[in-house]
Amino acid sequence: MPRRYRNLAASVFFFALGLTVMLAGSLIVWGMPAWSSYLSAISLITFACFGWDKYQAKQSRQRVPENCLHALAFIGGSPGS
């Protein structure tokens, strides 16, 4: 994998993970259980990443690396993918 794709994969993955933590934290504050908040947040973020990848593919632009999409699905976002 070329170096620029590794940097993009890491950036997308950690950005998505950060959003997941923030969203899950806000859902916990609103009274949802922690596991439910985490799964809801990671599924929503994974769904958005897959949607962005599809949009980028239709526009013939640089897509989200497949490793990143698989990693997001692996850490709990499989309902969103």
N, C-alpha and C positions, 0 to 999 in steps of 0.2 A: 504494500500500500504506500503510495507517495506520501511524503512528509506533510504536505499541506492538508491532505485528507485526514491524517491522524490528528492534526491540530484542530480541524473542524469537528471531527467526531468527539474529541474531548471537550471542546467548547460547548457543543450542543448538549452533550450528555450532562455536564455539570450545571449548565443553565437550567435544563429540565429538572434535574435533581433539586436544585435550589428553589425553583418554583414549587415543586412538590412539597418540600419542607414548609415553605411559607403558607401554601394553601392548606396543607394538613393542619398546621398550627392554628390557622384561623378557624378551621372547622372544629377543632378541639375546643377552642374558646367558646364557640357557639353551642357546645354541649354534645357533640357527636363523640362516640367512642374512638379511641386512638386508631385501632385497626381499620375501622370503617372510614375514618378521615383519610388515612394513608392510601387505602385502596381507591377511594374516590378521586383523590388528587392525582395519583400516578396514572390512573386510567384516563383521566381527562387530559393530562399532559401528553401521554403516549398517543392518544387519539389526535391531538393537535399536531404532533410531530409527523405522524403518518399522513395527515391531511396536507401539511406543508410540503412534505416530500412529493405527494401526488401533484400538487400545484406546480412545484418546481419542475417536475417531469413534463407536464403539459406545456410549460413555457420554454422547454429545452435549456434549462439553467442547471447550475450545480445543485445536486440533490443532497439530502441528508444521508450520511454514510450508513450502510446497512448494519455495520457493527453497532452503531449507536441505537438504531431501531430495535435490534435484537436484544441489546442490553436493557433498554427500557421495558420491553416486554418481559424479560426474564426477572426483573426486580419487582414485578407485580402489576405491570401494565397490560397484561395479556387480554383482559376484557376490552380495553380500548383499542387494541390492534385487531 
